[in-house]
Amino acid sequence: MYRTHTCGELRIGNAGQRVTLAGWVQKSRKLGGMTFIDLRDRYGITQLVVEADADADLVEKATSLGREFVIQATGEVIERQSKNPRMATGDIEIRLEEINILNKAATPPFTIETDTDGGEDLRAKYRYLDLRREPLRKALELRHRMAHEVRNYLDSKGFMEIETPYLIKSTPEGARDFVVPSRMNPGQFYALPQSPQTFKQLLMVAGYDRYFQIVRCFRDEDLRADRQPEFTQIDCEMSFVEQEDVLNTFEGMMRTLFKNVLGVDIPNPLPRMSWFDAMDRYGSDKPDVRFGMDIHEITPMVQGHGFSVFDSVPYVGAIAVPGAAGYSRKETDALTDWVKRPQVGAKGLVYIKLNADGTVKSSVDKFYSPEELKAVACEAGAKEGDLVLVLCGPKRKTQTQLGVLRLEMGGRLGLRDPKVFAPLWIVDFPLLEWDDETQRFYAMHHPFTAPKPEHEALFYSNRKEDLEQVCANAYDFVLNGSELGGGSIRIHNADVQKRMFEVLGIGPEEAEYKFGFIINAFRFGAPPHGGLAFGFDRVCALFGGNESIRDYIAFPKNNQGRDVMIDSPSEIDDIQLEELQIKIDVKD
């Protein structure tokens, strides 16, 4: 055996034992006549010492070691004279008797330390080296533990883990598919699944009433910190359930994860909020409720005073930023520029300052009296010393802009503590979204989401106004401003599914071509069913206190969807193209 113990295992109780360790040289240093070596593996670091009176060959070998050399070291565990309380093994060291160099290493392009000097691009190119660093090791250990807890919980609730295919039929409804050419079927393509949605529903038809899978999914869409082209879902489905059954089951799963992984108790039951309340109060369907600063509509109070900007729009909303009345003109101008950025999209910003001395100052004070401005500020929930920020325009668009501004101000004020958790359910989503450009409805979730039973009459109406009022039997699990999971009660009746396709403008032939297999399956006795999928990468990142999911994926892609370590995607050779009967025509 190369080792008797790991580098994070030995303690003062092992003193006097002769042990063998194996790992990577973190660093070495000479102090007087002694040589100290920090040896690292994924379990931790142990200090090795070569004493001044050691064998000359041993001293020479110890001093020749470079960073990241792979070595085997044998010696006696002794108590350290100068203990290091920051290390788990800091009470002991190994008095070396023998060193065996298993592999030399080139000088790494960045330091393999918690605080490294390597930039993101460089570390991505040498990801296998970056993974040696403690923060990434802890991230992947957290991911492993959470996957283990998920499987244990779902197994205890009678769920069965079943794999579904990766090579499926393209159904481009939502994000773009990744497509895979078929050599055996020239001119035809598989798609990589955006989710196992139809397959898990077919499993319910097949009688496997509690299914789950920790599964890889693929979407060809623009990337950001919490999105990757390939990602992992905790995918689940249940038969003979209503919405309450699904929420209770997966609320229990999240409660178990919080307790067993973080030692945190979350509310029981979790708060619930309708989609409409979330948009009205927070400007987001994934609200961060760790802090207040709710959105307040002030339209009736500010219109009719001669300020044409407010008079010409259907909606005016405001948030009160606590303690920010001291913002200077330069700072409020900078905020105005910030909301005009394309990422926010506002045309301008109005402010009202409730100063601590009781006076009021506003960018529109020539249109309103001090009393009127104070009344508006109070309506927005402001107190003395607060800053009120106002945006206007179309209702939902303006609420979304205020929601983005609210998060920005919450971040600036330190109100978004990653160690504070505020989970909740968002329910009662609209079933459909109207798109003015294409003049058609789209499914807000996906075309297999059932409408609320009480909205059945509206669902069968041909009036656009009625269809816009239909709520979905859907739900999202939201934590700290991120949607961690979403699902719905599914359509299990072929006639209802046919009506959904009609509303979405999917004709009978197109529906049969894309979804005929599931429509036909419903004819053979589909049970009432519903489910939910959690974004496992996001759950891991938030549990680890990060917004980016990349550290919680062993080999992630960059913002351009590239793996710079293996230089992928890449061209394929002409022989492969010929076998696939594909001709490449690259446009300039």
SEPANU-124824 format. One record per residue: residue in three letters; z, x, y of N, C-alpha, C in turn. Coordinates in steps of 0.1 Angstrom, whole numbers, plus 2048, in hexadecimal, padded with zeros to 3 digits. Layout:
SEPANU-124824
ALAZXYZXYZXY
...
end
This chain:
SEPANU-124824
MET8008087F480080080080080980C
TYR7F98048177F880C82380580B82B
ARG80D8008298197FE8318237F7829
THR8307FA82C83B7F28268407E882F
HIS83E7E983C8427E08468387DF851
THR8397D48598307D38658377D9871
CYS82F7DB87C8347E188883D7D8890
GLY83F7CC88C8487C38938547BF88B
GLU8567C58808607C087686D7C7876
LEU86D7D48798797DC8768847D9881
ARG8917D987D89C7D78868A77E1882
ILE8B27E08898BD7EA8878C27EA879
GLY8C17DE8738C67DD8658BE7E585B
ASN8B27EA85F8A97F28578AC801858
ALA8B68048618B98138638BC81A856
GLY8B78268548B982D8488AE82C83E
GLN8A582283F89B81F83688F828839
ARG88882C82E87B83382F87082982E
VAL86882983985E81E83A85082583D
THR84681C83B83882083E832815846
LEU82D81985282680F85B81781385C
ALA80F80986080180C8637FD80486E
GLY7F580A8777F08028837E880B88C
TRP7E88068997E080D8A47EA8148AD
VAL7E681F8B27EE8278BC7EC8208C9
GLN7F781A8CE7F78148DB7F781F8E6
LYS8008288E58008348ED80983E8E7
SER80884B8EC8118568E881585E8F4
ARG8208648F382586C8FF82E8778FA
LYS82F88290183888D8FE84388E908
LEU84F88E90385B89090B86289C906
GLY8628A790E8688B39098608B88FC
GLY8678BA8F28618BF8E685E8B38DC
MET8618A78E085F89C8D78538948DB
THR84D88E8D18418858D38448778CF
PHE84186E8D784485F8D58368588D4
ILE8358508CA8298488C782D8398C6
ASP8268318CD8278228CC81D81E8C2
LEU8218188B78178138AD8178048AD
ARG80B7FF8AD8097F08AF8017EA8A3
ASP8057DE89F7FD7D58977FF7C789D
ARG7FA7BD8967FB7B089C8097AA89D
TYR8127B18968207AC8958297B28A0
GLY8247BD8A682D7C38B082A7D18B2
ILE8347D88B88337E78BA8407ED8B6
THR83E7F98AF84A8018AB84880F8B0
GLN8538158B68528228BB85482C8AF
LEU84B8368AF84D8418A585184E8AD
VAL8588578A785C8638AE85A86F8A4
VAL8548798AA8538868A385C8908AA
GLU8678948A387189C8AA86C8AB8AC
ALA8738B18B586F8BF8B986F8C98AD
ASP8788C78A48798D18998718CC88D
ALA8688C288E8608BD8838568C887F
ASP8508C68738458CF86E83A8D0878
ALA8358DD87982B8E088481E8D7882
ASP81A8D587580E8CD8728108BF877
LEU81C8BA87581F8AC87981F8AB888
VAL8258B588F8248B589E8168B68A3
GLU80E8BE89D8008C08A17F88B389F
LYS7FB8AC8947F38A08917F889589B
ALA80589489E80A88A8A780488C8B5
THR8038988B97FE89A8C77EF8998C8
SER7E88988BC7DA8968BC7D58878BD
LEU7DF87E8BC7DC8708BB7D786B8C8
GLY7CD8638C87C885C8D47CA84D8D3
ARG7C98478DF7CA8388DF7C18318D5
GLU7C78288CE7C081F8C47BC8278B7
PHE7C18338B57BF8398A87C683089E
VAL7C182F8927C78278877CE83187E
ILE7DB82F87D7E38398757ED83286B
GLN7F183A8627FC83685980784085B
ALA81383B85D81F84386182A840858
THR83084B85283C84984984885184F
GLY85484B84E86085185386C849851
GLU87784D85788484685688783E862
VAL88C83286089082986B89D82E870
ILE89E83187E8AA8368848AD82E890
GLU8BA82E8958BD8278A18B982F8AD
ARG8B38278B68AE82E8C38BA8318CC
GLN8B983D8D28C38418DB8C18398E8
SER8B58378EC8B28308F88AA8238F4
LYS8B28188F38AD80C8EE8A48058F8
ASN89A7FD8F48917F58FC8937E68F9
PRO89A7DF90289D7D18FF8917C8901
ARG8867CD90687A7C59088717C58FB
MET8757CE8F286D7CE8E58767C88DA
ALA8707C08D18777BB8C687C7C68BD
THR8757D18BC8797DC8B48807E78BC
GLY8847E38C88897ED8D28967F48CE
ASP89D7F08C38AA7F78C08A78028B6
ILE89B8038B189980E8A788C8168AA
GLU88A8208A387E8288A387C82E895
ILE87083489286E83A88586D849887
ARG87685188187585F88186B863877
LEU85F86887C85486A87485587686B
GLU85087485E84F87F854840882851
GLU83887885382A87984F821870858
ILE81587585C80B86D8637FE86F85B
ASN7F78648597EA8648537E185D85C
ILE7D78648617CD85E86A7C3857862
LEU7C384A8627B984285A7AC840861
ASN7AC84186F79F8408767A1844884
LYS79984D88979985089779384589F
ALA7958458AC79083B8B578B8418C2
ALA77F83C8C777A8408D478483A8DE
THR7848418EA78C83C8F578782D8F9
PRO7908248F878C8168FB78881490A
PRO77F80B90C77A80991A783803924
PHE78E7FE91F7997F99277A67FA91F
THR7B17FA9267BE7FC9207C27EF918
ILE7C77F290C7CB7E79037DA7E4906
GLU7DC7DE9117E97DB9167EA7CC91A
THR7F67C791C7F77B99217F07B792E
ASP7F37C19387EC7C19447E17CC944
THR7D57C79407CA7D193E7C27D494B
ASP7BB7DF94B7B37E29567A47DE954
GLY7A27D79497947D39467917C594C
GLY7857C59527807B895877C7AE94D
GLU7797A295177679794776A79A93F
ASP75F79F9467527A293F7547AD935
LEU75B7B893A75D7C39317657BF925
ARG7707B89277787B391B7707AA912
ALA7677A291775F79990F7557A2906
LYS7507AC90C7477B590474E7BB8F9
TYR75B7BF8FB7637C68F076E7BC8EC
ARG76A7B08E97747A68E677D7AA8DA
TYR7787B18D17817B68C578C7BF8CA
LEU78A7C68D57947CE8DB79E7C58E3
ASP7987BC8EB7A07B38F37AA7AB8EA
LEU7A57A88DE7AE7A08D57BA7A88D0
ARG7BA7B58D27C67BD8CE7D17BB8D8
ARG7CE7B68E47D87B58EF7E27A98EB
GLU7EE7AB8EF7F97A28EC7F67938F1
PRO7F17918FD7EF7849027E577C8F9
LEU7DA7838F57D177C8EC7D677A8DE
ARG7DE7848D97E47828CC7ED7768CC
LYS7F57748D77FE7698D87F775C8D9
ALA7EC75C8E07E37508E27DE74B8D4
LEU7D97558CC7D47518BF7DF74D8B5
GLU7EA7538B77F674F8AE7FA7418B2
LEU7FA73E8BF7FD7308C37F37268BD
ARG7E672A8BE7DC7218B87DE71F8A9
HIS7E17298A27E37288947EF71F891
ARG7FA72189880671989680370A899
MET7FC7088A37F96FA8A77F06F389C
ALA7E66FA8977DE6F588D7E66F2880
HIS7F06FA87D7F86F88728016EC874
GLU8076EA88080F6DE8838066D1883
VAL7FA6D28887F26C68877EF6C2879
ARG7EB6CB8717E86C88637F56C385C
ASN8006C885E80C6C385880F6B585C
TYR80E6B28698116A586E80769B868
LEU7FB69E8697F16948657F2692856
ASP7F469C84E7F669B84080269283D
SER80D69384581968B84381667C846
LYS80C67984D80866C8517FD666848
GLY7FA66D83E7F06688347E166B838
PHE7DF6748417D16778457CB68183B
MET7BE6808397B768982F7AD691837
GLU7AD69E8357A46A783C7976A8835
ILE78C6A483B77F6A38357756AA83F
GLU76D6B38397636B98417566B1843
THR7506B184F7436AA8517396B5854
PRO72C6B18547216BB8557206C1863
TYR71A6CD8647176D38707086D2873
LEU7006CF8696F16CD86C6EF6BE86B
ILE6ED6B88766EB6AA8776DF6A587E
LYS6DE6998816D26938886D6693897
SER6CC6968A06CE6968AE6CF6888B3
THR6D96858BB6DB6788C16DE67B8D0
PRO6D467F8D86D76838E66DC6788EF
GLU6E96748ED6EF66A8F66FC6708FB
GLY6FC67790670767E90C70368C90F
ALA70B69690A7076A490D6FB6A8904
ARG6F56B39086E96B89016ED6BD8F3
ASP6E56BB8EA6E76C18DC6E26CF8DB
PHE6E96D78D36E36E48CE6DA6E08C2
VAL6CE6E58C26C56E18B76C26ED8AE
VAL6BF6EA8A16BD6F58976B06F2890
PRO6A66FA89069A6F888969C6F887A
SER6946F08736946F08646886F785F
ARG68A70285867E708851678700847
MET6806F983F67B6F18346746E4839
ASN6776E08456716D484B66A6D8858
PRO65F6DE8586596E38646576D886F
GLY65A6DD87C6596D38876656CA888
GLN66F6CB87F67A6C28806876CB882
PHE6916C488869D6CC88D6AA6C4889
TYR6B46CC8866C16C78856C76C8893
ALA6D36C18956DB6C48A16E96C789C
LEU6F06D08A46FE6D38A17066C78A7
PRO7106C38A07186B78A571F6B98B2
GLN71E6AF8BB7276AF8C77356AA8C3
SER7356A28B874269F8B273E6988A5
PRO74869789B74569088F745681890
GLN74267B89B74566D89E73F663893
THR73266489172D65A88773265D879
PHE73466A87573866D868746668865
LYS74F66986F75D66486D75D65586C
GLN75464E87375364087274E63C864
LEU74464485F73F64185174A644847
LEU75364D84975E64F840767643840
MET76863C84B77063084B769625843
VAL75C62484575461B83C75661E82E
ALA75762B82B75963081D76762D817
GLY77062982077E62681B78863181C
TYR78463C82378E647825795644832
ASP7A063C8317A563683D7AC63E847
ARG7AF64B8437B665484D7B066284B
TYR7A766585479F6728537A367B85F
PHE7A368885D7A469186879C69E864
GLN79A6A686F7926B286D7956BA87A
ILE7986C78787996D088378B6D7883
VAL7826D288C7746D488A76D6DA896
ARG7636E289375B6E889D7506DE8A2
CYS74F6DE8B07456D58B673D6DD8C0
PHE7316D78C37276DF8CB7216D68D6
ARG7216DB8E271A6D48ED7136DE8F6
ASP7066DC8F96FE6E59016FF6E0910
GLU70A6E491770D6DF9247126EA92C
ASP7136E893A7186F29437276F593F
LEU72A70294173870693D741708948
ARG74E70994575970C94E764711947
ALA77071394D77B71994778071293B
ASP77F70493B7856FD93077A6F6927
ARG76E6FD9277626F792075B70391A
GLN75770190D74F70B9067437048FF
PRO73870B8FC72D7048F57317008E6
GLU73A7088E07407048D474F7038D5
PHE7556F88D17636F68D37696EF8C7
THR7766ED8C777D6E78BB7846DB8BF
GLN7826D18B67896C48B87936C18AC
ILE79E6BB8AF7A66B48A57A06A68A4
ASP7986A489A79069889A79768E88F
CYS7996828937A167988B79B66B88B
GLU79C6638807986558807A164E876
MET7A36418797AC6388717A662B870
SER7A86258647A46178627AF60D862
PHE7AB6008657B55F58657BF5F8870
VAL7BB5FC87C7C45FF8867BF5F8893
GLU7C95F689C7C65F28AA7CA5FE8B3
GLN7C75FC8C07CA6078C97D860C8C8
GLU7E26038C77F06078C77F36108BB
ASP7ED60E8B07EF6168A47EA6248A6
VAL7DF6268AD7D96338AF7E263A8B9
LEU7E56348C47EE63B8CE7FB63F8C9
ASN8016378C180E63A8BB80D6468B2
THR8036468AA8016518A07FF65F8A7
PHE7F665F8B17F366C8B77FC6708C2
GLU8036668C880E66A8D08196718C8
GLY81B66C8BC8246738B38206818B0
MET8136838AE80E6918AB81169A8B7
MET80E6958C381069E8CF81F6A08D1
ARG8276968CE8356988D083A6A38C6
THR8356A38BA8386AD8B08346BB8B4
LEU8286BC8BA8236C98BF82C6CE8CA
PHE82F6C58D48386CA8DF8456CE8DA
LYS84B6C78D08596CA8CB8586D78C3
ASN84F6D78B984F6E28AF84A6EF8B5
VAL8406EF8BE83A6FB8C38417008D0
LEU8446F68D98496FA8E68586F78E8
GLY85E6EF8DF86C6EB8E086E6E28EC
VAL8636DA8EF8636D18FA8636C28F5
ASP86C6BA8FB86C6AC8F88646A4903
ILE85A69D8FF852695908857686907
PRO85467E912859670912855668906
ASN85D65F90285A6568F685E6488FA
PRO85463F8FC8466428FB840648907
LEU83464D90682D65391282964891C
PRO82864C92882364393281563F930
ARG81163393480362F9337FE62B941
MET7F162E9447EC62A9517DD62694F
SER7D961B9557CC6169547C262095C
TRP7B66209577AC62995E7AB62596D
PHE7AC6189707AA61497E7B6619986
ASP7C26189817CE61D9887CC62C98A
ALA7C86339807C66429817BD64698C
MET7B163F98C7A86429977AD63E9A5
ASP7B46329A67B962E9B37C46379B8
ARG7CC63C9AF7D86449B37D66539B3
TYR7CD6589AA7CC6669A87BD66B9AA
GLY7B46629AB7A66669AC7A066D9A0
SER7A666A9947A26719887A666997C
ASP79E6699727A16639657AA66C95C
LYS7AD6789617B668195A7C1686964
PRO7C967D9697D26809757DD68A971
ASP7E069397A7EB69C9797F7695980
VAL80069097880B68897D81869097E
ARG81769E97E8236A69808286A598E
PHE8206A19988246A09A581E6939AB
GLY82368F9B781F6839BE8126849C5
MET8126839D28066849DB7FC67A9D6
ASP80066D9D37F76639CF7ED6609DA
ILE7E165B9D67D76569DF7DB6489E4
HIS7D96459F17DC6389F77D06349FF
GLU7CC6279FC7C1622A047C661DA12
ILE7BF622A1C7C361EA2A7B8617A32
THR7AE613A2A7A260DA317A5603A3B
PRO7AD5F8A387AF5EEA437B65F3A4F
MET7BE5FDA4D7C6602A597BE60BA62
VAL7B3611A5E7AC61AA6679F615A6B
GLN79A60AA6678D605A6B78F5FCA77
GLY7855FBA7F7865F2A8B78C5F9A97
HIS78D606A9779360DAA2788616AAA
GLY77C613AA777161BAAE76E628AA8
PHE77462CA9D770639A96765635A8C
SER759638A8F74D634A8774D639A79
VAL753645A7775364BA6A75B642A60
PHE76663DA6476E634A5C768626A5C
ASP762622A6775D614A68751612A5F
SER74A61CA5C73D61BA5573E61DA46
VAL74A61EA4074B621A32754616A2B
PRO752614A1E75A60AA1776860EA14
TYR76B61BA1477861FA0F77D62BA17
VAL78A62BA1B791636A2179E638A19
GLY7A0645A157AC648A0D7B3654A12
ALA7C0655A0F7C8660A147D2665A0A
ILE7D6672A0B7E1677A047EB67EA0E
ALA7F867EA0B802684A13806691A0D
VAL80469CA138086A9A0E8166ADA13
PRO8206AEA0B82E6B0A1082F6BEA16
GLY8366BDA2283A6CAA2982F6D2A2F
ALA8236CCA308176D3A358136D0A43
ALA81C6C9A4B8186C6A588176D2A61
GLY81C6DEA5C81B6EAA6480E6F1A62
TYR8046EBA5B7F76F1A5A7F16F3A68
SER7EB6FFA6A7E5702A777D76FCA78
ARG7D16FCA837C46F8A857BA6FFA7C
LYS7BC70CA7B7B4715A737B5711A64
GLU7C170DA607C3709A527BD6FBA4F
THR7BE6F2A587B86E5A567A86E6A57
ASP7A36EFA5F7956F1A5F7906F7A52
ALA798700A4D795706A407956FBA35
LEU79E6F2A3579F6E7A2C7926DEA2D
THR78E6DCA397826D4A3C7766DAA35
ASP7756E8A3776A6EFA3176B6EEA21
TRP7776EEA1D7796EEA0E7756E1A08
VAL7786D5A0E7736C8A097656C6A0A
LYS75E6CEA1374F6CDA157486D4A0A
ARG74E6DDA037486E49F87416DB9EE
PRO7366DF9E872F6D69DE7386D19D3
GLN7426DA9CF74B6D69C47546CA9C8
VAL7566C79D575E6BC9D97546B19DF
GLY74C6B59E97416AC9ED7456A39F9
ALA7506A59FF75369DA0B74C6A1A17
LYS74A698A2074269BA2D74C6A0A38
GLY75969DA367626A2A4077069EA3C
LEU77A6A2A457886A0A4278F69CA4F
VAL797691A4E7A068DA597AE690A55
TYR7B6695A5F7C4698A5C7CD691A66
ILE7DA68EA617E4689A6A7F1691A66
LYS7F7697A7180369FA6F80F697A74
LEU819694A6B82568FA6F82F69AA72
ASN83069FA7E8386ABA818476A8A7F
ALA84E6B3A7D85C6B2A7A8646ACA86
ASP85E6AEA928656A9A9E86269AAA1
GLY85A694A98857686A9A84A683AA1
THR84468DAA683668BAAC82C68AAA1
VAL820686AA5815684A9C80868BAA2
LYS801692A9A7F5698A9F7EA695A95
SER7DD692A9A7D368FA907C5694A96
SER7BC696A8D7AE699A917A768DA97
VAL7AD681A967A6675A9B7AF66EAA5
ASP7B8675AAB7C366EAB37BD668AC0
LYS7B066AAC37AB663ACF7A7655ACC
PHE7A6652ABE7A2644ABA7AE63CAB6
TYR7BA642AB47C663BAAF7D263FAB8
SER7DB636ABA7E7639AC17F1640AB7
PRO7FB647ABD80564EAB480B644AAA
GLU80E638AAF81462EAA680B62AA9B
GLU7FE629A9E7F5625A937F3631A89
LEU7F363DA8E7F2648A857FE64AA7C
LYS80A647A82816648A7A81663DA6F
ALA811631A73811626A6980762AA5D
VAL7FC630A607F3635A567F963FA4D
ALA800649A54806653A4C81164EA43
CYS819644A4882363EA3F81D637A34
GLU812630A3680B629A2B806632A21
ALA80363FA257FF649A1B80B650A14
GLY81764BA18823651A1182865DA18
ALA824660A2582966CA2B83666BA32
LYS83D676A3384A677A3A848682A45
GLU852683A4E85268DA5885069BA52
GLY8476A3A578446B0A528396B0A48
ASP8336A4A458286A3A3C81A6A3A43
LEU8106A7A3B8026A7A407FA69CA38
VAL7F4693A3F7EC689A397DD68DA3A
LEU7D668DA2E7C8691A2D7C0684A2A
VAL7B5682A317AE675A3079F678A2D
LEU799671A2378B672A20786664A1F
CYS779662A21773655A21765655A1B
GLY760649A17753648A1175363DA06
PRO74A63E9FC74A6349F17576369E9
LYS75C62B9E476A62B9DF76C6359D4
ARG7656349C976863D9BE76564B9C1
LYS75A64E9C875765B9CC7626619D5
THR76665A9DE77165F9E777E6619E0
GLN7816589D778E65A9CF78D6669C7
THR7816699C177F6759B97816829C2
GLN77B6819CE77D68D9D878C68E9DC
LEU7936839DE7A16849E17A968A9D6
GLY7A46869C97AB68B9BD7AA69A9BC
VAL79E6A09BF79C6AE9BF7A46B59CA
LEU7A46AF9D67AC6B49E17BB6B49DE
ARG7C06A99D77CE6A89D37D26B39CA
LEU7C96B69C07CC6C19B67CD6CF9BE
GLU7C36D19C77C36DD9CF7D06DF9D7
MET7D56D49DD7E16D59E57ED6D79DC
GLY7ED6D09D17F86D29C77F96E09C2
GLY7ED6E69C07ED6F49BC7F26FD9C7
ARG7EE6FB9D37F37039DE8027029E0
LEU8076F69DE8166F49E081E6F89D4
GLY8186FD9C981F7019BD8256F59B5
LEU81E6E99B68236DD9AF81D6DC9A1
ARG8146E599D80D6E49908136EF986
ASP81F6EE9838266F897B8216F796D
PRO81B7019678167009598216FE94E
LYS82E7009528396FF94983E6F0949
VAL8396E895283D6DA9538326D294D
PHE8366C894482C6C093D82E6B2940
ALA8236AB94482369D947818696940
PRO81969393380F68C92C80F67D92E
LEU80367792C80266892D7F5663927
TRP7F56569247E865091F7E164992B
ILE7D464B92B7CB6439347C463992B
VAL7C562C92F7BF6229277B7619930
ASP7B060F9297A860593079D60B939
PHE79561493378A61993A77F60F93B
PRO77661094576A60894476260C938
LEU75B60293275360592674660C92A
LEU74160893673360C93A733612947
GLU72961B94A72762195771961E95B
TRP71761996770961696C704622973
ASP6F86269716F16319776E662B980
ASP6E762D98D6DE6289976D062F995
GLU6D063C9916C36439916BB63E985
THR6C163C9796B963796E6B962896C
GLN6C26219756C36139746C760D966
ARG6D16139616D560F9536E4613952
PHE6EA60C9486F860F9446F861B93A
TYR70362293B70662D93171462A92C
ALA71762E91F72462D91A72D637920
MET73963292674263C92C748645921
HIS74A64191574F64A90B74364D901
HIS7406448F87346458F07306378EB
PRO7246368E571F6288E27266218D6
PHE7306278D17376218C574561C8CA
THR74861D8D77556188DC7556098DD
ALA75F6028D87605F48D97655EF8E6
PRO7605E48EB7655DD8F77735D78F4
LYS77B5D58FE7875CE8FC7845C08F7
PRO78C5BB8ED7895AE8E77895A38F2
GLU7915A48FC79259990678659A910
HIS77E5A490F7725A59187655A2910
GLU76659C90575A59A8FC750591904
ALA75458790B74B57E91274458691D
LEU74B58F92474459792E73A5A0928
PHE73D5A591C7355AF9157285A9912
TYR72859C90F71B59590B71458F917
SER71959192371258C92F707595932
ASN6FD5909386F159893D6F259B94C
ARG6FD5989526FF59B9607065A9961
LYS7005B296A7055BF96C7135BF971
GLU7165B59797245B597F72E5B2974
ASP72B5AA96A7345A795F7355B3956
LEU72A5B995372B5C594A7335D0950
GLU7335D195D73B5DC96374A5D9962
GLN74E5CD95F75C5CA95E7615CB950
VAL7595CE94675D5CF9387655DC936
CYS7715DB9317795E692E7775EB91F
ALA7785F891D7775FD9107845FD909
ASN7845FC8FC7905FD8F479260C8F1
ALA7946138FC7946228FC7A1627903
TYR7A36349007B063B9057AE64A905
ASP7B465090F7B465F9107C2664911
PHE7C566F90A7D267690C7D0681916
VAL7D86809217D668992D7E369192F
LEU7E169E9327ED6A69347EA6AF940
ASN7F26AE94A7F16B89567E36B995C
GLY7DC6AD95D7CF6AE9637C46B195A
SER7C66B294D7BC6B59437BC6AA939
GLU7B06A69357AE69C92A7AF6A491D
LEU7B96A29157BB6AA9097B56A28FD
GLY7B46958FE7AF68E8F37AA6808F7
GLY7A067B8F079B66E8F37966678E7
GLY7966598E77916528DC7906438DF
SER78E63B8D578C62D8D778D6268CA
ILE78E6198CB78C6108BF77D60F8BF
ARG7776108B37686108B17636028AF
ILE7566018B274F5F68AD74D5F689E
HIS7515EC89774F5EC8897465E0884
ASN7415D988E7385CD88A72A5D088F
ALA7205CE8867125D288870D5CA894
ASP7115BE89670B5B68A17115BB8AE
VAL71D5BF8AF7235C48BB71D5D28BE
GLN71A5DA8B47145E78B67055E58BB
LYS6FF5DB8B66F15D88BA6F15D48C9
ARG6FB5CC8CD6FC5C88DB6FF5D48E4
MET7075DD8E070A5E98E76FD5F18EA
PHE6F55F28E06E85F98E16DF5F28EB
GLU6DF5E58EB6D75DD8F46DC5E0903
VAL6E95E09056EE5E29126EB5F0917
LEU6EB5FA90E6E86079126D960A913
GLY6D06009116C26019126BC609906
ILE6C36088FB6BE60F8EE6B86038E6
GLY6AA6048E56A35F98DE6A65FA8CF
PRO6A25EF8C86A45EE8B969E5FA8B1
GLU6925FE8B568B6098AE6936168B0
GLU6966198BD69E6258C06AB6258BA
ALA6B26198BA6BF6188B46BE61B8A5
GLU6B461589F6B26178906AF62688D
TYR6A762C8966A363A8936AF644895
LYS6B76418A06C364A8A26CF64789A
PHE6D263A8996DF6368936DE62C888
GLY6D262B8826D06218776D962386B
PHE6DD62F8696E663285D6F462C85F
ILE6F962C86C70662686E70561786F
ILE6FA6128756F96048766F85FD868
ASN6F06048606EF5FF8526FC60084B
ALA70460A84D71160C84771A60084A
PHE71A5FC8577225F185B71F5E4853
ARG7135E384E7105D78467175D6839
PHE71D5E18357245E18287335E1829
GLY7385DB8337465D983474E5E483B
ALA74B5E58487535F08507605EA854
PRO76B5F18527785EC85677A5EE865
PRO7835E786B7875EA87978C5F8879
HIS78860088378C60E88378C614891
GLY79361F8937946268A079963489D
GLY79763C8A879C64A8A679D6518B3
LEU79E65E8B27A16668BE79E6748BA
ALA79967C8C479768A8C379E6928CE
PHE7A569C8CA7AB6A58D47A36B18D5
GLY7A26B68E279C6C38E47A66CE8E0
PHE7A56D48D57AF6DD8D07B06E98D8
ASP7A56EF8DD7A66FB8E67AE6F88F2
ARG7AB6EC8F87B26E89057C16E6902
VAL7C46E08F77D26DE8F37D96EB8F2
CYS7D36F58EB7D97028EA7DB7098F7
ALA7D17089007D270F90D7DD709915
LEU7DE6FC9167E96F691E7F76F9918
PHE7F86F990B8046FD90580870B908
GLY7FD71490980072290D80172491C
GLY80071A92480271B9327F5720939
ASN7E971E9347DD72393A7D371793C
GLU7CA7199467C070F9487B3713940
SER7B171F93E7A57249377A8724928
ILE79D71F92079F71E91279A72B90B
ARG79473591378E74090C797749904
ASP7A374B9097AD7549027B174D8F5
TYR7AF7408F37B37398E77A87378DD
ILE79D73E8E079173E8D778F74D8D4
ALA78D7508C778C75E8C37807658CA
PHE77575E8C97687648CE76175A8D7
PRO7657588E375F74E8EC7527538F2
LYS74B7498F973F74D90174374E90F
ASN73A75491773D75592673774892D
ASN73774893A73373D94272473A940
GLN71C74393B70E74193970C73D92A
GLY71673B92371573891571174390C
ARG71474F91171075B90971C762903
ASP71A7678F77247708F171F77E8F4
VAL7257858FE72079290272479D8F8
MET72D79A8EF7317A48E57267A68DB
ILE72079B8D671579C8CC70779A8D2
ASP7077988E06FB7958E76F37898E1
SER6FA77E8E36F47718DD6F67668E8
PRO6EB75D8EA6E075C8E16D57678E3
SER6CC7688DA6C27738DA6B576E8D5
GLU6AB7758D769E7728D169E7748C2
ILE69576D8BB6937708AD6857758AB
ASP68377C8A067778389E66B77A89A
ASP65F77F89B65377689965377188B
ILE658778881658774873660767872
GLN66C76787867475B87766D74F87E
LEU66775288A660747891655741889
GLU64E74A88264374687A64773D86E
GLU65374186865873985D65C72C862
LEU66172B86E66671E87465A71687A
GLN64E71D87B64371688164671288F
ILE64C71C8966507198A46497248AD
LYS64371F8B863D7278C26457278CF
ILE6487338D46507338E06477348ED
ASP64972B8F664172B90264C72B90E
VAL64F73791265973991D65373692A
LYS65A72D93265572993F65B733949
ASP65373695365873F95E662737967
end
